[in-house]
Amino acid sequence: MLRLDIHLLTGAFRAASVAARDEPEWPPHPDRIFSALVCAWAEQGCDPEGEAALRWLEALDAPVLDASDARPRDVAPVFVPPNDVGALPELRTRRERFFPAMVPDEPVVRFWWKATESETARHVGALDRIARAVSYLGHSSSLVAMRFLQEPGTPNPRFVPGRPAACRLRLPWPGRLDELLEGHATGRGHGWRPEPGPATAYRDLHKAAVDPAVSPFGRRWIVLRYRDAAVPALEAFVPVAEAMRGAVLAHADEPVPAVLSGHGAEDPAHLAIVPLANAGFAHSDGRLFGLALVLPAEHDGLADPVRLALERAVGRFLDAGGQLRLGRFGSFRLEHDPAPERASLRPGRYLRTARRFASVTPLVLPRHMKKGRDDPASQVALACRQQGLPGPAEIEAGPHPYLPGTSFAHRRAKDDRAGRGWIVRAAFGTRSLVHARIRFDGPVRGPLLLGAGRHFGLGLMLPLGEEG
């Protein structure tokens, strides 16, 4: 094993997160360490032995590490002039900067890389000479002493690659040294910063793994895509779902299972039909590309009788032309897409495990709101509990969308012929529509379909990354 010890000489680590410059980084990221090693090697004269050692190090698998708990130090903004080359002093206006820091319980961080004994013996000397020349890591006031050594046996790390993720660390990769050398040689402008390395999830072995809460809806979706260019708007998906449900029932074996018809089916789930739209991406336009049929999780088995009955019904519908007739909305043809290439059609977007979710389609609140006693957030929490999920720790709810590609949660009036607002079923009465963004204390595994309209495509939630 190759081991690296990093001693924080001031008892603190000063480095800003790549994602947010006012947030501290902890533990130190291997890609940051590699950049510091390259800088020290270059200052020593770029000897060939050191180059070979760095190329070997960048190609090793992700390391494991040991780092103690740390607390952030209070940070005050500092106004400093920018490093603009050639600018007159009077034009270099001061800008706000932060210098975040973490204070660990133990001012030592250790990394281990898995490598053969012979390879480690060949390169550890050169790496140690480079490491001894590194005087700081992160900010120039974050003084360190670093040592590489060869360690036999098995390490006892705290953080290892895997999930559930306690943190995400940026790693170097084969070719990182060349990228850093090229960037330095070409200049790329004063103050050039390298692109951050790929991030890998690390789990904390000191904390017990938390099993995710599980939605009652299944993960084996049947995906159907539109064959026609002209398709309904996302806001008009409820009539599409009603027509698709009617097509399934028309082609299903008799007697139709209650899980497919919804008649007599026990809550919280029966067959749901959800939209697959261009929503949630940076430049989404809300265009509807298809739909998916979603059974309760207990019917996810490939040989499950209800699943087989649904597949037979869908097969007969497609053999008959796969045409949905939606009255004044026209008719549309569908085809099966078992392995979608288009990102908007991939069910995996909705099946991820996350703590944060946002609505693609608005929720129909499960109850009528009582004036002075109810609010949308409490109703969203109720919708989660109705499906056996924990109550969210944070809830934002209102008419405005939280994702690109969807629109305000306004119900379409009966006499509105201009196509504004969402179409809902008459059975929902006057219950309100809201968009929601929620955060759970623990992980929750998708798919999440919330609210009274969940079986007709409303209340479809998209898992969000921890960062946005």
C-alpha positions as CSV (number, residue, x, y, z in Angstrom):
1,M,0.0,0.0,0.0
2,L,1.1,3.6,-0.7
3,R,0.3,5.9,2.2
4,L,0.3,9.7,2.3
5,D,0.2,11.6,5.6
6,I,-0.9,15.3,5.6
7,H,-0.2,17.2,8.8
8,L,-2.1,20.5,9.1
9,L,0.5,22.6,10.9
10,T,-1.9,25.4,11.9
11,G,-4.7,23.0,13.0
12,A,-7.0,24.2,10.3
13,F,-7.5,23.5,6.6
14,R,-8.3,26.5,4.4
15,A,-9.8,25.7,1.0
16,A,-13.0,26.7,-0.7
17,S,-15.4,24.2,-2.3
18,V,-15.5,24.2,-6.1
19,A,-19.3,24.3,-6.0
20,A,-19.5,27.3,-3.6
21,R,-16.6,29.6,-3.0
22,D,-17.9,30.6,0.5
23,E,-18.2,26.9,1.6
24,P,-15.2,25.0,3.0
25,E,-13.8,21.8,1.6
26,W,-13.4,18.7,3.9
27,P,-11.7,16.3,3.7
28,P,-9.0,17.5,1.2
29,H,-9.7,16.3,-2.3
30,P,-7.2,14.0,-3.9
31,D,-7.2,16.1,-7.1
32,R,-6.2,19.2,-5.1
33,I,-3.4,17.2,-3.5
34,F,-2.2,16.0,-6.9
35,S,-2.1,19.6,-8.2
36,A,0.0,20.6,-5.3
37,L,2.4,17.8,-5.9
38,V,2.7,18.8,-9.6
39,C,3.5,22.3,-8.6
40,A,6.2,21.2,-6.2
41,W,7.7,18.9,-8.8
42,A,7.8,21.7,-11.4
43,E,9.5,24.0,-8.9
44,Q,12.1,21.3,-8.3
45,G,13.0,21.2,-12.0
46,C,10.7,18.6,-13.5
47,D,13.0,15.6,-13.0
48,P,12.1,12.4,-15.0
49,E,11.9,10.2,-11.9
50,G,9.3,12.5,-10.4
51,E,7.3,12.6,-13.6
52,A,7.2,8.8,-13.8
53,A,6.0,8.7,-10.2
54,L,3.3,11.3,-10.8
55,R,2.0,9.5,-13.9
56,W,1.9,6.3,-11.9
57,L,0.0,8.0,-9.1
58,E,-2.6,9.6,-11.3
59,A,-3.5,6.2,-12.8
60,L,-4.1,4.4,-9.5
61,D,-7.6,3.6,-8.4
62,A,-9.5,5.9,-6.0
63,P,-7.8,6.0,-2.6
64,V,-9.3,5.4,0.8
65,L,-8.7,7.8,3.6
66,D,-8.9,8.6,7.3
67,A,-10.0,12.0,8.5
68,S,-11.6,13.2,11.7
69,D,-14.8,15.2,12.1
70,A,-14.3,18.9,11.5
71,R,-16.2,22.1,12.2
72,P,-16.3,25.1,10.0
73,R,-14.7,28.3,11.2
74,D,-16.8,31.5,11.0
75,V,-15.9,33.3,7.8
76,A,-16.2,37.1,7.3
77,P,-16.1,38.5,3.7
78,V,-12.9,40.3,2.7
79,F,-12.8,42.9,0.0
80,V,-9.5,42.6,-2.0
81,P,-8.5,44.0,-5.5
82,P,-8.6,41.4,-8.3
83,N,-5.4,40.2,-10.1
84,D,-6.1,42.0,-13.3
85,V,-2.8,42.2,-15.3
86,G,-2.2,45.7,-16.8
87,A,-5.1,47.4,-15.1
88,L,-4.5,50.8,-13.6
89,P,-4.6,50.7,-9.8
90,E,-7.5,53.1,-9.7
91,L,-9.5,50.7,-12.0
92,R,-8.9,47.7,-9.8
93,T,-12.0,47.9,-7.6
94,R,-12.1,45.7,-4.6
95,R,-14.3,42.6,-4.8
96,E,-15.8,40.4,-2.1
97,R,-13.9,37.2,-1.3
98,F,-14.2,34.5,1.3
99,F,-11.5,32.3,2.9
100,P,-13.5,29.4,4.4
101,A,-11.7,27.0,6.8
102,M,-12.4,23.7,8.6
103,V,-10.9,22.9,12.0
104,P,-10.6,19.1,12.4
105,D,-10.6,17.3,15.7
106,E,-7.3,15.7,14.7
107,P,-5.0,17.8,12.4
108,V,-3.9,14.7,10.4
109,V,-5.4,13.2,7.2
110,R,-4.1,9.9,5.8
111,F,-4.7,8.5,2.3
112,W,-4.0,4.9,1.1
113,W,-3.7,3.8,-2.6
114,K,-3.8,0.1,-3.4
115,A,-0.6,-0.8,-5.4
116,T,1.8,-3.7,-5.7
117,E,4.8,-3.8,-3.4
118,S,7.3,-3.6,-6.2
119,E,5.6,-0.6,-7.9
120,T,5.3,1.2,-4.6
121,A,8.9,0.6,-3.8
122,R,9.9,2.0,-7.2
123,H,8.0,5.3,-6.9
124,V,7.6,6.1,-3.2
125,G,11.0,7.8,-2.9
126,A,10.4,10.2,-5.7
127,L,6.9,11.0,-4.4
128,D,8.2,11.6,-0.9
129,R,10.8,14.1,-2.2
130,I,8.1,16.0,-4.0
131,A,5.7,15.8,-1.0
132,R,8.3,17.3,1.4
133,A,8.5,20.4,-0.9
134,V,4.7,21.1,-0.6
135,S,4.4,23.8,2.0
136,Y,0.7,24.6,1.8
137,L,-2.6,23.0,0.5
138,G,-5.5,25.1,-0.6
139,H,-5.0,28.7,0.6
140,S,-1.4,29.8,1.1
141,S,-2.0,30.2,4.8
142,S,-3.0,26.5,5.1
143,L,0.4,25.2,6.0
144,V,1.1,21.5,5.8
145,A,3.8,18.9,6.1
146,M,3.3,15.9,3.7
147,R,5.0,12.5,3.6
148,F,4.7,9.5,1.4
149,L,5.7,6.0,2.7
150,Q,5.2,2.4,1.9
151,E,2.9,0.6,4.4
152,P,2.5,-3.2,4.5
153,G,-0.8,-4.8,5.6
154,T,-4.3,-3.5,5.4
155,P,-5.3,0.1,6.3
156,N,-8.1,1.1,8.6
157,P,-9.8,3.9,6.7
158,R,-12.9,5.9,7.6
159,F,-14.0,7.0,4.1
160,V,-14.2,4.5,1.2
161,P,-15.7,4.9,-2.3
162,G,-19.3,3.9,-2.3
163,R,-22.8,4.9,-1.2
164,P,-24.6,6.2,0.7
165,A,-22.5,9.2,0.0
166,A,-21.1,11.1,3.0
167,C,-19.1,13.3,0.7
168,R,-17.9,13.6,-2.9
169,L,-14.2,13.9,-3.6
170,R,-12.6,15.1,-6.9
171,L,-10.0,12.6,-8.2
172,P,-7.1,12.9,-10.7
173,W,-7.2,10.7,-13.7
174,P,-4.7,9.4,-16.3
175,G,-3.7,12.4,-18.3
176,R,-4.2,14.9,-15.5
177,L,-0.5,15.7,-15.4
178,D,-0.4,16.5,-19.1
179,E,-3.5,18.8,-18.7
180,L,-1.9,20.7,-15.9
181,L,1.4,21.1,-17.8
182,E,-0.4,22.3,-21.0
183,G,-2.5,24.8,-19.1
184,H,0.6,26.2,-17.4
185,A,2.5,26.4,-20.7
186,T,-0.1,28.0,-22.8
187,G,-1.1,30.5,-20.0
188,R,-4.8,30.5,-20.9
189,G,-5.0,33.9,-19.3
190,H,-3.6,35.1,-16.0
191,G,-4.9,33.2,-13.0
192,W,-5.8,30.1,-15.0
193,R,-7.5,27.4,-12.9
194,P,-7.6,23.8,-14.0
195,E,-11.0,22.2,-14.6
196,P,-12.1,20.2,-11.5
197,G,-11.6,16.5,-11.6
198,P,-14.5,14.0,-11.6
199,A,-16.2,13.5,-8.3
200,T,-16.6,10.1,-6.6
201,A,-19.0,9.4,-3.8
202,Y,-17.4,8.3,-0.5
203,R,-19.3,6.6,2.3
204,D,-18.4,7.0,6.0
205,L,-17.7,3.7,7.7
206,H,-18.0,5.4,11.1
207,K,-21.7,6.1,10.5
208,A,-24.2,3.3,10.1
209,A,-25.6,3.0,6.6
210,V,-29.2,4.3,6.4
211,D,-31.5,2.2,4.3
212,P,-33.5,4.5,2.0
213,A,-37.2,4.9,2.4
214,V,-39.0,3.2,-0.5
215,S,-41.9,4.5,-2.7
216,P,-44.8,2.1,-3.2
217,F,-44.4,2.4,-6.9
218,G,-42.3,0.0,-8.9
219,R,-39.1,0.5,-10.9
220,R,-39.8,-1.6,-14.0
221,W,-41.5,0.9,-16.2
222,I,-43.1,0.2,-19.6
223,V,-42.0,3.1,-21.8
224,L,-44.1,4.2,-24.8
225,R,-42.9,7.0,-27.1
226,Y,-44.9,9.2,-29.5
227,R,-44.5,8.4,-33.2
228,D,-46.0,11.7,-34.3
229,A,-44.3,15.1,-34.4
230,A,-47.4,16.9,-33.1
231,V,-48.1,15.8,-29.5
232,P,-50.2,17.2,-26.6
233,A,-48.7,19.7,-24.3
234,L,-47.4,18.5,-20.9
235,E,-50.3,20.5,-19.2
236,A,-52.8,18.3,-21.1
237,F,-51.3,15.0,-19.9
238,V,-54.2,14.0,-17.7
239,P,-56.5,13.3,-20.7
240,V,-53.6,11.4,-22.3
241,A,-53.3,9.2,-19.1
242,E,-57.1,8.7,-19.0
243,A,-57.1,7.6,-22.7
244,M,-54.1,5.3,-22.1
245,R,-55.8,3.7,-19.1
246,G,-58.9,3.2,-21.2
247,A,-56.9,1.5,-23.9
248,V,-55.3,-0.8,-21.4
249,L,-58.7,-1.8,-19.9
250,A,-60.1,-2.3,-23.4
251,H,-57.4,-4.8,-24.4
252,A,-56.9,-6.5,-21.0
253,D,-58.0,-10.0,-20.2
254,E,-61.3,-10.5,-18.3
255,P,-61.6,-10.1,-15.4
256,V,-59.4,-7.0,-15.3
257,P,-57.2,-7.0,-12.2
258,A,-58.1,-4.3,-9.8
259,V,-54.5,-3.1,-9.8
260,L,-54.9,-2.2,-13.5
261,S,-58.5,-0.8,-13.3
262,G,-58.0,1.0,-10.0
263,H,-61.5,-0.2,-9.0
264,G,-61.3,-1.7,-5.5
265,A,-57.5,-1.4,-5.5
266,E,-56.0,-0.7,-2.1
267,D,-54.0,2.5,-1.6
268,P,-51.4,3.8,-1.8
269,A,-50.8,2.6,-5.4
270,H,-52.3,1.0,-8.5
271,L,-51.4,1.4,-12.1
272,A,-50.0,4.9,-12.7
273,I,-49.4,6.5,-16.1
274,V,-46.8,9.3,-16.0
275,P,-45.4,11.7,-18.6
276,L,-41.9,11.5,-20.0
277,A,-41.1,15.1,-20.9
278,N,-38.1,17.4,-21.6
279,A,-38.2,18.8,-18.1
280,G,-35.6,19.3,-15.4
281,F,-32.6,20.0,-17.7
282,A,-30.9,23.4,-18.0
283,H,-32.7,24.3,-21.3
284,S,-35.8,22.2,-21.1
285,D,-38.9,23.3,-23.1
286,G,-41.5,20.9,-21.6
287,R,-42.0,19.0,-24.8
288,L,-43.8,15.6,-24.2
289,F,-41.9,12.7,-25.8
290,G,-43.8,9.8,-24.4
291,L,-45.3,8.1,-21.3
292,A,-44.7,5.3,-19.0
293,L,-46.9,2.7,-17.3
294,V,-45.9,2.2,-13.6
295,L,-47.1,-0.7,-11.5
296,P,-46.9,-0.9,-7.7
297,A,-43.5,-2.3,-6.5
298,E,-45.0,-5.6,-5.4
299,H,-45.7,-6.4,-9.1
300,D,-42.2,-5.7,-10.4
301,G,-41.4,-9.3,-10.9
302,L,-41.0,-10.4,-14.5
303,A,-43.3,-13.4,-14.0
304,D,-45.9,-11.5,-11.8
305,P,-49.4,-12.3,-13.1
306,V,-50.5,-8.6,-13.0
307,R,-47.4,-7.5,-14.9
308,L,-47.9,-10.2,-17.5
309,A,-51.6,-9.1,-17.9
310,L,-50.5,-5.5,-18.4
311,E,-47.9,-6.5,-21.0
312,R,-50.4,-8.5,-22.9
313,A,-52.9,-5.6,-22.9
314,V,-50.2,-3.1,-24.1
315,G,-49.1,-5.6,-26.8
316,R,-52.6,-5.9,-28.1
317,F,-53.0,-2.1,-28.1
318,L,-49.8,-1.6,-30.1
319,D,-50.7,-4.5,-32.5
320,A,-54.0,-2.6,-33.2
321,G,-52.1,0.5,-34.3
322,G,-51.2,2.0,-30.9
323,Q,-53.4,5.0,-31.5
324,L,-54.8,7.1,-28.6
325,R,-57.9,9.2,-29.4
326,L,-58.3,12.3,-27.3
327,G,-61.3,14.0,-28.7
328,R,-60.6,17.7,-29.4
329,F,-57.0,17.1,-28.6
330,G,-56.6,14.8,-31.7
331,S,-55.2,11.3,-31.9
332,F,-51.6,10.2,-31.4
333,R,-49.7,7.0,-32.1
334,L,-47.5,5.3,-29.6
335,E,-44.8,2.6,-29.9
336,H,-42.8,0.6,-27.4
337,D,-39.3,1.9,-26.5
338,P,-37.6,-0.7,-24.3
339,A,-34.2,1.0,-24.3
340,P,-34.7,4.7,-24.8
341,E,-31.8,6.7,-26.3
342,R,-33.4,10.1,-25.6
343,A,-32.6,11.2,-22.0
344,S,-36.2,12.5,-21.5
345,L,-37.5,9.0,-22.0
346,R,-35.3,7.2,-19.6
347,P,-37.0,6.1,-16.4
348,G,-33.7,6.1,-14.5
349,R,-34.0,9.8,-14.1
350,Y,-36.9,9.2,-11.6
351,L,-35.6,6.1,-10.0
352,R,-32.5,7.5,-8.2
353,T,-32.1,7.6,-4.5
354,A,-31.9,11.2,-3.1
355,R,-32.9,13.4,-0.3
356,R,-34.1,16.2,-2.4
357,F,-37.0,16.2,-5.0
358,A,-38.8,18.7,-7.1
359,S,-42.1,18.4,-9.0
360,V,-42.2,18.0,-12.8
361,T,-45.9,18.1,-12.8
362,P,-47.9,19.9,-10.0
363,L,-49.5,17.9,-7.2
364,V,-53.2,17.8,-6.5
365,L,-53.4,18.3,-2.8
366,P,-54.9,15.3,-1.0
367,R,-57.6,17.3,0.8
368,H,-59.5,20.5,0.5
369,M,-57.6,23.2,2.3
370,K,-59.4,24.6,5.4
371,K,-59.0,28.3,5.7
372,G,-56.8,29.3,8.6
373,R,-56.0,25.7,9.4
374,D,-54.2,24.3,6.4
375,D,-51.3,25.3,4.2
376,P,-49.8,23.7,1.0
377,A,-46.7,22.5,2.8
378,S,-48.7,20.5,5.4
379,Q,-50.7,19.0,2.6
380,V,-47.5,17.9,0.7
381,A,-46.2,16.3,4.0
382,L,-49.6,14.5,4.2
383,A,-49.2,13.2,0.6
384,C,-45.8,11.8,1.6
385,R,-47.1,10.1,4.7
386,Q,-50.0,8.6,2.8
387,Q,-47.5,6.6,0.8
388,G,-45.5,5.4,3.8
389,L,-42.7,7.9,3.3
390,P,-41.3,10.0,6.1
391,G,-42.4,13.5,6.5
392,P,-40.0,15.9,4.7
393,A,-37.6,18.0,6.8
394,E,-38.1,21.0,4.4
395,I,-41.0,21.8,2.0
396,E,-41.4,24.6,-0.4
397,A,-44.8,24.7,-2.1
398,G,-46.6,27.2,-4.3
399,P,-47.8,27.9,-7.8
400,H,-44.4,28.6,-9.4
401,P,-42.3,25.7,-10.9
402,Y,-39.0,24.7,-9.5
403,L,-37.7,23.0,-12.6
404,P,-37.1,24.2,-16.2
405,G,-39.6,22.9,-18.7
406,T,-42.8,23.0,-16.6
407,S,-45.3,25.7,-16.0
408,F,-47.2,27.4,-13.2
409,A,-49.7,25.3,-11.3
410,H,-52.8,27.0,-12.5
411,R,-55.9,24.9,-13.1
412,R,-57.5,25.4,-16.5
413,A,-61.0,26.9,-16.3
414,K,-63.8,25.0,-17.9
415,D,-64.5,27.7,-20.4
416,D,-60.8,28.4,-21.2
417,R,-60.3,27.5,-24.9
418,A,-56.9,29.2,-25.2
419,G,-55.1,26.2,-23.6
420,R,-53.8,27.9,-20.5
421,G,-53.3,26.0,-17.3
422,W,-53.3,22.3,-16.3
423,I,-56.2,20.0,-17.2
424,V,-57.3,18.0,-14.1
425,R,-60.0,15.4,-13.6
426,A,-63.5,16.5,-12.5
427,A,-63.2,14.0,-9.6
428,F,-60.5,16.2,-8.0
429,G,-63.2,18.9,-7.5
430,T,-61.7,22.2,-6.4
431,R,-58.6,20.8,-4.7
432,S,-55.6,23.0,-5.3
433,L,-52.6,22.4,-7.5
434,V,-49.1,23.2,-6.2
435,H,-45.5,22.7,-7.3
436,A,-43.2,21.4,-4.5
437,R,-39.6,21.1,-3.7
438,I,-38.9,18.8,-0.7
439,R,-35.9,17.6,1.3
440,F,-36.0,14.5,3.5
441,D,-33.6,13.9,6.4
442,G,-32.7,10.5,5.0
443,P,-32.4,8.9,1.6
444,V,-35.5,8.1,-0.4
445,R,-35.6,5.8,-3.4
446,G,-37.6,6.9,-6.3
447,P,-40.0,6.9,-8.1
448,L,-42.0,9.5,-6.1
449,L,-45.6,10.1,-7.3
450,L,-47.5,12.3,-4.8
451,G,-50.9,13.7,-4.3
452,A,-54.4,12.8,-5.5
453,G,-53.5,12.9,-9.2
454,R,-50.5,10.6,-8.9
455,H,-52.1,7.8,-11.0
456,F,-52.7,10.2,-13.9
457,G,-49.3,11.8,-14.2
458,L,-49.6,14.6,-11.6
459,G,-47.3,14.9,-8.7
460,L,-44.3,13.3,-10.6
461,M,-41.1,14.2,-8.6
462,L,-37.6,14.4,-10.0
463,P,-34.7,13.4,-7.7
464,L,-32.1,16.2,-7.3
465,G,-28.4,16.1,-6.6
466,E,-27.2,17.3,-3.3
467,E,-25.8,20.4,-4.9
468,G,-28.8,21.9,-6.8
